[in-house]
């Protein structure tokens, strides 16, 4: 089954390392035959949250919000790539996610976290897991933490360490299972 799985990147820093993980996961999803558009807050330039997408009168939302709402409504799952800033998620990621709500409903998410150090951003992932559930896109049980990301992935997103391909394979197998199951259930209707 072909799925649409946007990869949502969380950082807008000039020297961000997360783009490596986003490129890696996009390539991994595409190799499985899925559509995996990159959602890059540095490119979308969403305004700071004043109104959620749903709070705009129909047809009056800023173009970047309209474009992302359309993408998210057509998604089967989401992969969220997050750094760890002060033991939490980056503000650009929170801003991107918070603009939407119903567009996430009944779709699973998966968290890839990373850091320059040995813990791979897992402290941010715990807060992100709670946020994603509240938004209506609960995360799968597994995480894909990437410690020492500058060594683990090249700028192009190619893995330099064997473990990463194996770990990503299991991670995406799990996400695919949840996405296919929920896609089948959505086709029959949702509770509300």
Secondary structure by P-SEA (a helix, b strand, c coil): cbbbbbbccccccccccaaaaaaaaaaaaaaacbbbbbbcccccccccccccccccccccccaaaaaaaaaaaaccbbbbbbbbccccccaaaaaaaaccccccccbbbbbbbbccccccaaaaaaaaaaaaaaaccccccccccccccccccccccccccaaaaaaaaaaaaaaaaaaaaaaaaaaacccc
